[in-house]
Amino acid sequence: MEKLIKALQEKYDAQNQPIETYLSGLLHAKPINYWDYIQVDTLLSLQRPRTNFPDEMIFVIYHQLTELLLKLIKHELTQITDQEVDQKFFAEKIRRANRYTEICTNSFDVMGGGMEPEQYLKFRDTLTPASGFQSVQFREIEIITSPLHNLLSHRYKEELADSDDIDELMQHMYWQEAGTNRKTGEKSVLLSVFEKKYLAHLTDMAEVYWSKSVYQKALRLKESGEMTDELVKELREHDQLFNVGWPKVHLRTAEVYLEHGQEVKAATGGSEWKRYLHPKYQRRIFFPFLLTKEEFKNWGED
């Protein structure tokens, strides 16, 4: 006990704070409980379906769970980018991010086998033009992980290969094609409202991570000969899980509902969902320098 009191005294002395005040506060503090710590009541109040169809609750909760998992992925990746780390720490953080991504992938069964297509095709109309496409955390993870050049639409990768104009690059991201009319160049409401809310934030973020992304840190290790086999394995797995496995499962789930019946439907936000979701069209690769020529050529193929 004396050792503990001494450590506390040293802690608060270093902060120029009186330890007596903190001990008095501890004496009078209420004991913590599970529901307050986890904020259970608040958490359970956040599900607000827009219709009376029971299966909409599944749709809402699934997407909220996904956003929490995306937050965990960001939590791990920023521990790599925001400080100097060794290879073991690097690999462990990527391994954790991979675990969360696998949960995202596997949990699609919650929707894929858990909603009646007839219900979904009715309540989805009340969601327009909202779409999972508008998940800003997904875009943040991409920017934290890899250079903008790896996230460009395939139509602009060669043209903008040497560009360092972040504003220009941000106007040609792969995901913008899902919200842009190819013939007229006009942006959909889906894309316009997303950019109005988040484009400036994402552009600022791209500037911050331009030289310290996960990609940049991994490349420096490779070029210096310090890249470990364990880290290569985890980075390659991350690329496959996030950019191939998850989109393909998402695509198969979308097919269950959007191709139900005779007519093929558009996604809730009106995006070209097959082209947007299938990795062979996106060609989104975080760490191309870790792939063989054959792997790069066949990326995302079935």
MIDOSE-1310 file (N, C-alpha, C; in nm, 2 decimals, decimal comma, always signed):
residues 302
mekl	+0,08/-0,12/+0,00/+0,00/+0,00/+0,00/+0,09/+0,13/+0,00; +0,20/+0,12/+0,08/+0,28/+0,24/+0,09/+0,35/+0,27/-0,05; +0,38/+0,16/-0,12/+0,44/+0,18/-0,26/+0,34/+0,24/-0,35; +0,21/+0,20/-0,34/+0,11/+0,26/-0,42/+0,08/+0,40/-0,39
ikal	+0,08/+0,44/-0,26/+0,06/+0,58/-0,22/+0,17/+0,66/-0,27; +0,29/+0,61/-0,26/+0,41/+0,68/-0,31/+0,41/+0,71/-0,46; +0,37/+0,61/-0,53/+0,35/+0,62/-0,68/+0,25/+0,73/-0,71; +0,14/+0,73/-0,64/+0,03/+0,83/-0,66/+0,08/+0,97/-0,63
qeky	+0,16/+0,98/-0,52/+0,21/+1,11/-0,48/+0,31/+1,16/-0,58; +0,39/+1,08/-0,64/+0,49/+1,12/-0,74/+0,41/+1,16/-0,87; +0,31/+1,09/-0,90/+0,23/+1,12/-1,02/+0,17/+1,26/-1,01; +0,10/+1,29/-0,90/+0,04/+1,42/-0,88/+0,13/+1,53/-0,85
daqn	+0,24/+1,50/-0,79/+0,35/+1,60/-0,77/+0,40/+1,65/-0,91; +0,42/+1,55/-1,00/+0,47/+1,59/-1,13/+0,37/+1,67/-1,21; +0,24/+1,67/-1,17/+0,14/+1,75/-1,24/+0,11/+1,87/-1,16; +0,18/+1,89/-1,05/+0,16/+2,01/-0,96/+0,02/+2,01/-0,91
qpie	-0,03/+1,89/-0,88/-0,17/+1,87/-0,83/-0,16/+1,81/-0,68; -0,25/+1,86/-0,60/-0,26/+1,81/-0,46/-0,32/+1,67/-0,46; -0,25/+1,57/-0,41/-0,30/+1,43/-0,41/-0,42/+1,42/-0,31; -0,43/+1,51/-0,21/-0,54/+1,50/-0,11/-0,67/+1,52/-0,18
tyls	-0,68/+1,62/-0,28/-0,80/+1,65/-0,35/-0,85/+1,52/-0,43; -0,76/+1,45/-0,49/-0,80/+1,34/-0,57/-0,84/+1,22/-0,48; -0,77/+1,20/-0,37/-0,81/+1,10/-0,28/-0,95/+1,13/-0,21; -0,97/+1,25/-0,19/-1,11/+1,29/-0,13/-1,21/+1,27/-0,24
gllh	-1,18/+1,30/-0,36/-1,28/+1,27/-0,47/-1,31/+1,12/-0,48; -1,20/+1,04/-0,47/-1,22/+0,90/-0,48/-1,31/+0,85/-0,36; -1,29/+0,90/-0,24/-1,37/+0,86/-0,13/-1,52/+0,88/-0,15; -1,55/+0,99/-0,22/-1,70/+1,03/-0,23/-1,76/+0,98/-0,36
akpi	-1,68/+0,93/-0,45/-1,73/+0,89/-0,58/-1,82/+0,77/-0,57; -1,92/+0,77/-0,66/-2,01/+0,65/-0,67/-1,94/+0,54/-0,74; -1,97/+0,41/-0,70/-1,91/+0,30/-0,77/-1,96/+0,29/-0,91; -1,87/+0,25/-1,00/-1,90/+0,24/-1,14/-1,99/+0,11/-1,16
nywd	-2,07/+0,12/-1,26/-2,15/+0,00/-1,29/-2,14/-0,02/-1,45; -2,18/-0,14/-1,49/-2,17/-0,18/-1,63/-2,25/-0,09/-1,72; -2,37/-0,06/-1,68/-2,46/+0,01/-1,77/-2,42/+0,16/-1,79; -2,36/+0,22/-1,69/-2,31/+0,35/-1,70/-2,18/+0,35/-1,78
yiqv	-2,09/+0,26/-1,75/-1,96/+0,25/-1,82/-1,97/+0,23/-1,97; -2,06/+0,14/-2,01/-2,08/+0,11/-2,15/-2,19/+0,20/-2,21; -2,25/+0,28/-2,13/-2,36/+0,37/-2,18/-2,47/+0,29/-2,26; -2,51/+0,18/-2,19/-2,61/+0,09/-2,25/-2,74/+0,16/-2,29
dtll	-2,79/+0,24/-2,20/-2,92/+0,31/-2,23/-2,91/+0,40/-2,36; -2,80/+0,47/-2,36/-2,77/+0,56/-2,48/-2,76/+0,48/-2,60; -2,68/+0,37/-2,59/-2,65/+0,28/-2,71/-2,78/+0,22/-2,77; -2,87/+0,18/-2,68/-2,99/+0,12/-2,72/-3,10/+0,22/-2,77
slqr	-3,07/+0,34/-2,75/-3,16/+0,45/-2,79/-3,13/+0,50/-2,93; -3,02/+0,45/-2,99/-2,97/+0,50/-3,12/-3,03/+0,43/-3,24; -3,11/+0,33/-3,22/-3,17/+0,26/-3,34/-3,31/+0,32/-3,36; -3,32/+0,39/-3,48/-3,44/+0,46/-3,51/-3,48/+0,43/-3,65
prtn	-3,55/+0,31/-3,67/-3,60/+0,28/-3,81/-3,70/+0,38/-3,86; -3,71/+0,40/-3,99/-3,80/+0,49/-4,05/-3,93/+0,43/-4,09; -3,94/+0,30/-4,08/-4,06/+0,24/-4,12/-4,11/+0,14/-4,01; -4,22/+0,07/-4,03/-4,27/-0,03/-3,93/-4,23/-0,17/-3,97
fpde	-4,15/-0,19/-4,08/-4,11/-0,32/-4,12/-4,00/-0,37/-4,01; -4,03/-0,49/-3,95/-3,94/-0,54/-3,84/-3,80/-0,56/-3,89; -3,77/-0,60/-4,01/-3,64/-0,63/-4,06/-3,55/-0,50/-4,08; -3,61/-0,38/-4,08/-3,53/-0,26/-4,09/-3,44/-0,25/-3,97
mifv	-3,49/-0,30/-3,85/-3,41/-0,29/-3,73/-3,27/-0,37/-3,75; -3,28/-0,48/-3,82/-3,16/-0,56/-3,85/-3,07/-0,48/-3,94; -3,12/-0,41/-4,03/-3,04/-0,33/-4,13/-2,97/-0,21/-4,05; -3,04/-0,15/-3,96/-2,99/-0,04/-3,89/-2,87/-0,09/-3,79
iyhq	-2,90/-0,19/-3,72/-2,80/-0,24/-3,62/-2,68/-0,29/-3,69; -2,70/-0,36/-3,80/-2,58/-0,41/-3,87/-2,49/-0,30/-3,91; -2,54/-0,19/-3,96/-2,46/-0,08/-4,01/-2,40/-0,01/-3,89; -2,47/+0,00/-3,78/-2,41/+0,06/-3,66/-2,29/-0,02/-3,61
ltel	-2,31/-0,15/-3,61/-2,20/-0,24/-3,57/-2,08/-0,23/-3,66; -2,11/-0,21/-3,79/-2,00/-0,20/-3,88/-1,92/-0,07/-3,86; -1,99/+0,04/-3,83/-1,92/+0,17/-3,80/-1,84/+0,15/-3,67; -1,88/+0,08/-3,57/-1,80/+0,06/-3,45/-1,68/-0,02/-3,48
llkl	-1,69/-0,12/-3,57/-1,57/-0,20/-3,61/-1,48/-0,12/-3,69; -1,53/-0,03/-3,78/-1,44/+0,06/-3,85/-1,36/+0,15/-3,76; -1,43/+0,19/-3,65/-1,36/+0,28/-3,55/-1,24/+0,20/-3,49; -1,27/+0,07/-3,46/-1,16/-0,01/-3,41/-1,04/-0,03/-3,51
ikhe	-1,08/-0,04/-3,63/-0,97/-0,05/-3,73/-0,89/+0,07/-3,74; -0,95/+0,19/-3,74/-0,88/+0,32/-3,73/-0,80/+0,33/-3,61; -0,85/+0,28/-3,50/-0,78/+0,29/-3,37/-0,65/+0,21/-3,38; -0,65/+0,10/-3,44/-0,52/+0,02/-3,46/-0,43/+0,09/-3,56
ltqi	-0,48/+0,13/-3,67/-0,39/+0,18/-3,78/-0,33/+0,31/-3,74; -0,40/+0,40/-3,67/-0,34/+0,53/-3,63/-0,23/+0,51/-3,52; -0,23/+0,40/-3,45/-0,12/+0,37/-3,36/+0,01/+0,34/-3,43; +0,00/+0,30/-3,56/+0,11/+0,27/-3,65/+0,16/+0,40/-3,71
tdqe	+0,07/+0,48/-3,76/+0,11/+0,60/-3,83/+0,15/+0,72/-3,74; +0,10/+0,73/-3,62/+0,12/+0,85/-3,54/+0,24/+0,84/-3,45; +0,32/+0,74/-3,46/+0,44/+0,72/-3,38/+0,54/+0,63/-3,44; +0,66/+0,63/-3,39/+0,76/+0,54/-3,44/+0,73/+0,40/-3,38
vdqk	+0,73/+0,30/-3,46/+0,70/+0,16/-3,41/+0,80/+0,06/-3,47; +0,81/-0,05/-3,39/+0,90/-0,16/-3,44/+0,81/-0,26/-3,52; +0,88/-0,35/-3,59/+0,81/-0,44/-3,68/+0,71/-0,53/-3,61; +0,74/-0,57/-3,49/+0,65/-0,66/-3,41/+0,52/-0,58/-3,37
ffae	+0,54/-0,46/-3,33/+0,42/-0,38/-3,30/+0,34/-0,35/-3,42; +0,40/-0,32/-3,53/+0,34/-0,30/-3,66/+0,26/-0,42/-3,70; +0,32/-0,53/-3,70/+0,25/-0,66/-3,74/+0,13/-0,68/-3,65; +0,14/-0,66/-3,52/+0,03/-0,69/-3,42/-0,09/-0,60/-3,45
kirr	-0,06/-0,47/-3,48/-0,17/-0,38/-3,50/-0,24/-0,41/-3,63; -0,17/-0,45/-3,73/-0,23/-0,49/-3,86/-0,31/-0,62/-3,84; -0,26/-0,71/-3,76/-0,33/-0,84/-3,73/-0,46/-0,81/-3,66; -0,46/-0,71/-3,57/-0,59/-0,67/-3,50/-0,69/-0,61/-3,60
anry	-0,64/-0,52/-3,69/-0,72/-0,46/-3,79/-0,78/-0,57/-3,88; -0,70/-0,67/-3,91/-0,75/-0,78/-3,99/-0,86/-0,86/-3,92; -0,85/-0,88/-3,79/-0,95/-0,95/-3,72/-1,08/-0,87/-3,72; -1,08/-0,74/-3,71/-1,20/-0,66/-3,71/-1,26/-0,67/-3,85
teic	-1,17/-0,67/-3,95/-1,22/-0,67/-4,09/-1,29/-0,80/-4,12; -1,23/-0,91/-4,07/-1,30/-1,04/-4,08/-1,43/-1,05/-4,02; -1,45/-0,98/-3,90/-1,58/-0,98/-3,84/-1,68/-0,90/-3,93; -1,63/-0,79/-3,99/-1,72/-0,72/-4,08/-1,76/-0,80/-4,19
tnsf	-1,67/-0,88/-4,25/-1,70/-0,97/-4,36/-1,80/-1,08/-4,32; -1,77/-1,15/-4,21/-1,85/-1,26/-4,17/-1,99/-1,22/-4,12; -2,00/-1,10/-4,07/-2,13/-1,05/-4,01/-2,23/-1,01/-4,12; -2,18/-1,01/-4,25/-2,28/-0,99/-4,35/-2,40/-1,09/-4,36
dvmg	-2,37/-1,21/-4,30/-2,48/-1,31/-4,29/-2,60/-1,25/-4,21; -2,57/-1,16/-4,12/-2,68/-1,10/-4,04/-2,78/-1,04/-4,13; -2,73/-0,98/-4,24/-2,83/-0,92/-4,34/-2,86/-1,02/-4,45; -2,75/-1,09/-4,50/-2,77/-1,18/-4,61/-2,87/-1,29/-4,59
ggme	-2,87/-1,34/-4,47/-2,97/-1,44/-4,44/-3,07/-1,40/-4,33; -3,07/-1,28/-4,29/-3,15/-1,23/-4,18/-3,26/-1,13/-4,21; -3,28/-1,10/-4,34/-3,39/-1,01/-4,38/-3,47/-1,07/-4,49; -3,60/-1,04/-4,48/-3,68/-1,09/-4,59/-3,67/-0,99/-4,71
peqy	-3,63/-1,04/-4,83/-3,62/-0,95/-4,94/-3,74/-0,86/-4,97; -3,86/-0,91/-4,94/-3,98/-0,83/-4,97/-3,98/-0,71/-4,87; -3,94/-0,73/-4,75/-3,94/-0,62/-4,65/-3,83/-0,52/-4,69; -3,72/-0,57/-4,73/-3,61/-0,48/-4,76/-3,64/-0,39/-4,88
lkfr	-3,70/-0,45/-4,98/-3,73/-0,38/-5,11/-3,84/-0,28/-5,08; -3,91/-0,28/-4,97/-4,01/-0,18/-4,94/-3,95/-0,07/-4,85; -3,88/-0,11/-4,74/-3,83/-0,01/-4,65/-3,71/+0,07/-4,71; -3,64/+0,01/-4,81/-3,52/+0,07/-4,87/-3,56/+0,20/-4,94
dtlt	-3,68/+0,21/-4,99/-3,72/+0,34/-5,06/-3,72/+0,46/-4,96; -3,74/+0,43/-4,83/-3,74/+0,54/-4,74/-3,60/+0,59/-4,70; -3,50/+0,51/-4,74/-3,36/+0,54/-4,71/-3,29/+0,63/-4,82; -3,35/+0,63/-4,94/-3,29/+0,71/-5,05/-3,28/+0,85/-5,01
pasg	-3,17/+0,92/-5,04/-3,05/+0,87/-5,11/-2,94/+0,83/-5,02; -2,97/+0,79/-4,90/-2,86/+0,75/-4,81/-2,81/+0,61/-4,86; -2,68/+0,59/-4,83/-2,61/+0,47/-4,87/-2,49/+0,44/-4,79; -2,45/+0,31/-4,77/-2,33/+0,28/-4,70/-2,21/+0,34/-4,77
fqsv	-2,23/+0,37/-4,90/-2,13/+0,45/-4,98/-2,08/+0,57/-4,90; -2,17/+0,63/-4,82/-2,14/+0,75/-4,75/-2,07/+0,73/-4,61; -2,02/+0,61/-4,59/-1,95/+0,59/-4,46/-1,81/+0,66/-4,47; -1,80/+0,77/-4,40/-1,67/+0,85/-4,40/-1,56/+0,77/-4,34
qfre	-1,59/+0,68/-4,24/-1,48/+0,61/-4,17/-1,41/+0,51/-4,27; -1,49/+0,46/-4,37/-1,43/+0,37/-4,47/-1,33/+0,45/-4,55; -1,36/+0,57/-4,59/-1,27/+0,66/-4,66/-1,15/+0,70/-4,58; -1,18/+0,72/-4,45/-1,07/+0,76/-4,36/-0,96/+0,65/-4,35
ieii	-1,01/+0,52/-4,34/-0,92/+0,41/-4,33/-0,84/+0,40/-4,46; -0,90/+0,42/-4,57/-0,83/+0,41/-4,70/-0,71/+0,52/-4,70; -0,74/+0,64/-4,66/-0,65/+0,75/-4,66/-0,54/+0,72/-4,56; -0,57/+0,67/-4,44/-0,47/+0,64/-4,34/-0,38/+0,53/-4,39
tspl	-0,43/+0,44/-4,47/-0,36/+0,32/-4,51/-0,27/+0,34/-4,63; -0,32/+0,40/-4,73/-0,25/+0,40/-4,86/-0,25/+0,54/-4,93; -0,15/+0,57/-5,02/-0,15/+0,69/-5,09/-0,28/+0,71/-5,18; -0,31/+0,84/-5,21/-0,43/+0,86/-5,29/-0,41/+0,80/-5,43
hnll	-0,29/+0,79/-5,48/-0,27/+0,74/-5,61/-0,32/+0,59/-5,62; -0,32/+0,52/-5,51/-0,37/+0,38/-5,51/-0,52/+0,37/-5,50; -0,58/+0,49/-5,47/-0,73/+0,50/-5,46/-0,79/+0,56/-5,58; -0,72/+0,60/-5,68/-0,77/+0,67/-5,79/-0,86/+0,57/-5,88
shry	-0,95/+0,63/-5,95/-1,03/+0,56/-6,05/-0,93/+0,51/-6,15; -0,95/+0,38/-6,20/-0,85/+0,32/-6,29/-0,83/+0,41/-6,41; -0,93/+0,49/-6,45/-0,93/+0,57/-6,57/-0,83/+0,69/-6,55; -0,79/+0,72/-6,43/-0,70/+0,83/-6,41/-0,56/+0,80/-6,35
keel	-0,54/+0,67/-6,32/-0,42/+0,63/-6,25/-0,29/+0,66/-6,33; -0,30/+0,64/-6,46/-0,18/+0,67/-6,54/-0,17/+0,83/-6,56; -0,28/+0,89/-6,59/-0,27/+1,04/-6,61/-0,23/+1,11/-6,49; -0,26/+1,07/-6,37/-0,23/+1,14/-6,25/-0,12/+1,08/-6,17
adsd	-0,04/+0,99/-6,23/+0,06/+0,91/-6,16/+0,16/+1,00/-6,09; +0,20/+1,11/-6,15/+0,30/+1,20/-6,10/+0,24/+1,32/-6,03; +0,11/+1,33/-6,01/+0,05/+1,45/-5,95/+0,07/+1,45/-5,80; +0,10/+1,56/-5,75/+0,10/+1,58/-5,60/+0,00/+1,68/-5,56
dide	-0,09/+1,71/-5,65/-0,20/+1,80/-5,62/-0,32/+1,73/-5,55; -0,32/+1,74/-5,42/-0,42/+1,66/-5,34/-0,56/+1,70/-5,38; -0,59/+1,82/-5,40/-0,73/+1,86/-5,44/-0,77/+1,79/-5,57; -0,67/+1,79/-5,67/-0,70/+1,72/-5,80/-0,72/+1,57/-5,78
lmqh	-0,63/+1,51/-5,70/-0,64/+1,37/-5,68/-0,78/+1,33/-5,61; -0,82/+1,42/-5,52/-0,94/+1,39/-5,44/-1,06/+1,40/-5,53; -1,05/+1,46/-5,65/-1,17/+1,47/-5,74/-1,17/+1,35/-5,83; -1,08/+1,25/-5,82/-1,08/+1,14/-5,91/-1,06/+1,01/-5,83
mywq	-1,11/+1,00/-5,71/-1,11/+0,88/-5,64/-1,20/+0,77/-5,70; -1,17/+0,65/-5,68/-1,24/+0,54/-5,74/-1,39/+0,54/-5,70; -1,42/+0,58/-5,58/-1,56/+0,58/-5,53/-1,64/+0,68/-5,59; -1,58/+0,79/-5,65/-1,66/+0,89/-5,71/-1,74/+0,84/-5,83
eagt	-1,68/+0,74/-5,90/-1,75/+0,69/-6,02/-1,89/+0,63/-5,99; -1,90/+0,58/-5,87/-2,03/+0,52/-5,83/-2,14/+0,63/-5,82; -2,10/+0,76/-5,80/-2,19/+0,86/-5,79/-2,19/+0,97/-5,90; -2,13/+0,93/-6,01/-2,11/+1,03/-6,12/-2,17/+0,97/-6,25
nrkt	-2,25/+1,05/-6,32/-2,30/+1,01/-6,45/-2,19/+1,01/-6,55; -2,15/+0,90/-6,61/-2,04/+0,89/-6,70/-2,05/+0,97/-6,82; -2,18/+0,99/-6,87/-2,20/+1,06/-6,99/-2,20/+1,21/-6,97; -2,26/+1,26/-6,86/-2,27/+1,40/-6,84/-2,17/+1,46/-6,74
geks	-2,11/+1,37/-6,66/-2,02/+1,41/-6,55/-2,10/+1,47/-6,43; -2,23/+1,46/-6,43/-2,31/+1,52/-6,32/-2,30/+1,43/-6,20; -2,29/+1,49/-6,09/-2,28/+1,41/-5,96/-2,42/+1,39/-5,91; -2,44/+1,27/-5,85/-2,57/+1,23/-5,79/-2,58/+1,30/-5,66
vlls	-2,71/+1,30/-5,61/-2,73/+1,36/-5,48/-2,65/+1,28/-5,37; -2,64/+1,15/-5,39/-2,57/+1,07/-5,30/-2,43/+1,12/-5,28; -2,36/+1,15/-5,39/-2,22/+1,20/-5,39/-2,21/+1,34/-5,34; -2,30/+1,42/-5,40/-2,30/+1,57/-5,37/-2,31/+1,60/-5,22
vfek	-2,41/+1,53/-5,15/-2,43/+1,56/-5,01/-2,31/+1,51/-4,93; -2,25/+1,39/-4,97/-2,14/+1,34/-4,90/-2,02/+1,43/-4,91; -1,99/+1,48/-5,03/-1,88/+1,57/-5,05/-1,90/+1,70/-4,97; -2,02/+1,75/-4,97/-2,05/+1,88/-4,90/-2,02/+1,86/-4,75
kyla	-2,04/+1,75/-4,70/-2,02/+1,73/-4,56/-1,87/+1,69/-4,53; -1,81/+1,61/-4,61/-1,69/+1,54/-4,57/-1,57/+1,57/-4,66; -1,58/+1,62/-4,78/-1,47/+1,63/-4,87/-1,36/+1,72/-4,82; -1,39/+1,83/-4,76/-1,28/+1,92/-4,70/-1,21/+1,84/-4,59
hltd	-1,28/+1,77/-4,51/-1,22/+1,69/-4,40/-1,13/+1,58/-4,46; -1,18/+1,51/-4,56/-1,10/+1,40/-4,62/-0,97/+1,46/-4,69; -0,99/+1,58/-4,75/-0,87/+1,64/-4,81/-0,77/+1,68/-4,71; -0,81/+1,74/-4,60/-0,72/+1,77/-4,49/-0,65/+1,65/-4,44
maev	-0,73/+1,54/-4,42/-0,67/+1,42/-4,37/-0,57/+1,36/-4,47; -0,59/+1,37/-4,60/-0,50/+1,32/-4,70/-0,37/+1,40/-4,69; -0,37/+1,53/-4,66/-0,25/+1,61/-4,64/-0,17/+1,56/-4,52; -0,24/+1,53/-4,41/-0,18/+1,48/-4,29/-0,11/+1,35/-4,31
ywsk	-0,17/+1,26/-4,39/-0,12/+1,12/-4,40/-0,04/+1,10/-4,53; -0,01/+1,21/-4,60/+0,06/+1,20/-4,73/+0,19/+1,13/-4,71; +0,26/+1,16/-4,61/+0,40/+1,11/-4,59/+0,41/+1,01/-4,47; +0,29/+0,98/-4,40/+0,30/+0,89/-4,29/+0,19/+0,78/-4,29
svyq	+0,14/+0,75/-4,40/+0,04/+0,64/-4,41/+0,10/+0,51/-4,37; +0,02/+0,41/-4,35/+0,07/+0,27/-4,33/+0,16/+0,23/-4,44; +0,12/+0,26/-4,56/+0,19/+0,23/-4,68/+0,33/+0,29/-4,68; +0,34/+0,41/-4,64/+0,47/+0,48/-4,64/+0,56/+0,42/-4,54
kalr	+0,51/+0,38/-4,42/+0,59/+0,32/-4,32/+0,64/+0,18/-4,36; +0,55/+0,11/-4,42/+0,58/-0,03/-4,47/+0,68/-0,02/-4,58; +0,67/+0,07/-4,67/+0,76/+0,08/-4,79/+0,90/+0,12/-4,74; +0,91/+0,20/-4,64/+1,05/+0,24/-4,58/+1,11/+0,12/-4,52
lkes	+1,03/+0,03/-4,45/+1,09/-0,09/-4,40/+1,14/-0,18/-4,51; +1,06/-0,20/-4,61/+1,10/-0,28/-4,72/+1,23/-0,23/-4,79; +1,23/-0,10/-4,81/+1,35/-0,05/-4,88/+1,48/-0,05/-4,80; +1,46/-0,05/-4,67/+1,58/-0,06/-4,58/+1,61/-0,21/-4,54
gemt	+1,53/-0,30/-4,60/+1,56/-0,44/-4,57/+1,52/-0,49/-4,43; +1,43/-0,41/-4,37/+1,39/-0,45/-4,23/+1,25/-0,51/-4,23; +1,19/-0,53/-4,34/+1,05/-0,59/-4,34/+1,06/-0,73/-4,31; +0,98/-0,77/-4,21/+0,98/-0,91/-4,17/+0,87/-0,99/-4,24
delv	+0,89/-1,12/-4,25/+0,79/-1,21/-4,32/+0,66/-1,20/-4,25; +0,66/-1,19/-4,12/+0,53/-1,18/-4,04/+0,45/-1,05/-4,09; +0,53/-0,94/-4,10/+0,46/-0,82/-4,14/+0,41/-0,82/-4,28; +0,49/-0,88/-4,37/+0,45/-0,90/-4,51/+0,32/-0,98/-4,51
kelr	+0,31/-1,09/-4,44/+0,19/-1,17/-4,43/+0,07/-1,09/-4,39; +0,08/-1,01/-4,28/-0,03/-0,94/-4,23/-0,08/-0,83/-4,32; +0,02/-0,76/-4,38/-0,02/-0,65/-4,48/-0,09/-0,71/-4,60; -0,04/-0,82/-4,65/-0,10/-0,88/-4,77/-0,25/-0,93/-4,73
ehdq	-0,26/-0,98/-4,61/-0,39/-1,03/-4,56/-0,48/-0,91/-4,55; -0,43/-0,79/-4,50/-0,51/-0,67/-4,49/-0,57/-0,63/-4,62; -0,48/-0,63/-4,72/-0,52/-0,59/-4,86/-0,63/-0,68/-4,91; -0,61/-0,81/-4,89/-0,71/-0,91/-4,94/-0,84/-0,89/-4,87
lfnv	-0,84/-0,88/-4,74/-0,96/-0,88/-4,66/-1,04/-0,75/-4,69; -0,97/-0,64/-4,68/-1,04/-0,51/-4,69/-1,08/-0,47/-4,83; -1,00/-0,51/-4,93/-1,02/-0,47/-5,07/-1,08/-0,58/-5,16; -1,08/-0,70/-5,12/-1,13/-0,81/-5,20/-1,24/-0,89/-5,13
gwpk	-1,21/-0,95/-5,01/-1,30/-1,03/-4,94/-1,43/-0,96/-4,90; -1,41/-0,85/-4,83/-1,53/-0,78/-4,78/-1,61/-0,72/-4,89; -1,56/-0,66/-4,99/-1,64/-0,61/-5,11/-1,72/-0,72/-5,18; -1,65/-0,84/-5,19/-1,72/-0,95/-5,26/-1,84/-1,00/-5,18
vhlr	-1,82/-1,01/-5,05/-1,93/-1,06/-4,97/-2,05/-0,95/-4,97; -2,01/-0,83/-4,97/-2,11/-0,72/-4,98/-2,18/-0,73/-5,11; -2,11/-0,76/-5,22/-2,17/-0,77/-5,35/-2,27/-0,89/-5,35; -2,23/-1,00/-5,30/-2,32/-1,12/-5,30/-2,44/-1,09/-5,22
taev	-2,43/-1,02/-5,10/-2,55/-0,98/-5,02/-2,64/-0,89/-5,10; -2,58/-0,79/-5,17/-2,66/-0,69/-5,25/-2,73/-0,77/-5,36; -2,67/-0,87/-5,42/-2,73/-0,95/-5,53/-2,86/-1,02/-5,47; -2,85/-1,07/-5,35/-2,97/-1,14/-5,29/-3,09/-1,05/-5,29
yleh	-3,07/-0,92/-5,26/-3,18/-0,83/-5,25/-3,21/-0,75/-5,37; -3,11/-0,70/-5,44/-3,13/-0,61/-5,55/-3,16/-0,68/-5,68; -3,14/-0,81/-5,68/-3,17/-0,89/-5,80/-3,29/-0,99/-5,76; -3,36/-0,96/-5,65/-3,47/-1,04/-5,61/-3,59/-1,01/-5,70
gqev	-3,64/-1,12/-5,76/-3,76/-1,10/-5,86/-3,70/-1,08/-6,00; -3,78/-1,02/-6,08/-3,74/-1,00/-6,22/-3,66/-0,88/-6,25; -3,68/-0,78/-6,18/-3,61/-0,65/-6,21/-3,49/-0,63/-6,12; -3,37/-0,59/-6,19/-3,26/-0,56/-6,11/-3,27/-0,41/-6,06
kaat	-3,26/-0,39/-5,93/-3,28/-0,26/-5,87/-3,14/-0,19/-5,85; -3,15/-0,05/-5,84/-3,04/+0,03/-5,81/-3,02/+0,02/-5,66; -2,89/+0,06/-5,61/-2,87/+0,07/-5,47/-2,95/+0,18/-5,41; -2,95/+0,19/-5,28/-3,04/+0,29/-5,22/-3,00/+0,43/-5,26
ggse	-2,87/+0,45/-5,28/-2,83/+0,59/-5,32/-2,82/+0,61/-5,47; -2,86/+0,50/-5,54/-2,86/+0,51/-5,69/-2,73/+0,48/-5,75; -2,63/+0,43/-5,67/-2,50/+0,40/-5,73/-2,50/+0,28/-5,82; -2,39/+0,28/-5,91/-2,37/+0,16/-5,99/-2,31/+0,05/-5,90
wkry	-2,39/-0,02/-5,83/-2,34/-0,10/-5,72/-2,25/-0,22/-5,76; -2,27/-0,28/-5,88/-2,19/-0,39/-5,92/-2,05/-0,34/-5,95; -2,04/-0,23/-6,03/-1,91/-0,18/-6,06/-1,84/-0,12/-5,94; -1,91/-0,06/-5,85/-1,85/+0,00/-5,73/-1,80/-0,11/-5,64
lhpk	-1,88/-0,22/-5,62/-1,84/-0,32/-5,52/-1,74/-0,42/-5,57; -1,74/-0,46/-5,70/-1,65/-0,56/-5,74/-1,51/-0,52/-5,75; -1,42/-0,58/-5,67/-1,28/-0,54/-5,67/-1,20/-0,54/-5,80; -1,25/-0,62/-5,89/-1,18/-0,62/-6,02/-1,20/-0,49/-6,10
yqrr	-1,31/-0,42/-6,07/-1,33/-0,29/-6,13/-1,27/-0,18/-6,05; -1,27/-0,19/-5,92/-1,21/-0,09/-5,84/-1,06/-0,08/-5,85; -1,00/-0,20/-5,85/-0,85/-0,21/-5,86/-0,79/-0,14/-5,74; -0,86/-0,15/-5,62/-0,81/-0,08/-5,51/-0,71/-0,17/-5,44
iffp	-0,58/-0,13/-5,44/-0,47/-0,21/-5,38/-0,39/-0,12/-5,28; -0,39/-0,16/-5,16/-0,31/-0,07/-5,06/-0,16/-0,09/-5,08; -0,11/-0,21/-5,10/+0,03/-0,23/-5,10/+0,07/-0,31/-5,22; +0,07/-0,25/-5,34/+0,10/-0,31/-5,46/+0,25/-0,36/-5,46
fllt	+0,34/-0,30/-5,39/+0,48/-0,34/-5,39/+0,50/-0,48/-5,32; +0,39/-0,53/-5,26/+0,40/-0,66/-5,19/+0,34/-0,77/-5,28; +0,30/-0,74/-5,40/+0,23/-0,84/-5,49/+0,33/-0,88/-5,60; +0,31/-1,00/-5,65/+0,38/-1,04/-5,77/+0,31/-0,98/-5,89
keef	+0,37/-0,99/-6,00/+0,31/-0,93/-6,13/+0,18/-1,00/-6,16; +0,18/-1,13/-6,13/+0,06/-1,21/-6,16/-0,05/-1,18/-6,07; -0,02/-1,16/-5,94/-0,12/-1,12/-5,84/-0,18/-0,99/-5,87; -0,09/-0,90/-5,91/-0,14/-0,76/-5,94/-0,23/-0,76/-6,07
knwg	-0,19/-0,84/-6,17/-0,27/-0,85/-6,29/-0,41/-0,91/-6,26; -0,42/-1,01/-6,17/-0,55/-1,08/-6,15/-0,62/-1,03/-6,03; -0,59/-0,92/-5,98/-0,64/-0,87/-5,85/-0,80/-0,86/-5,86; -0,86/-0,92/-5,76/-1,01/-0,92/-5,75/-1,08/-1,01/-5,84
ed	-1,01/-1,09/-5,92/-1,08/-1,18/-6,01/-1,15/-1,29/-5,93; -1,26/-1,35/-5,98/-1,33/-1,46/-5,91/-1,25/-1,59/-5,93
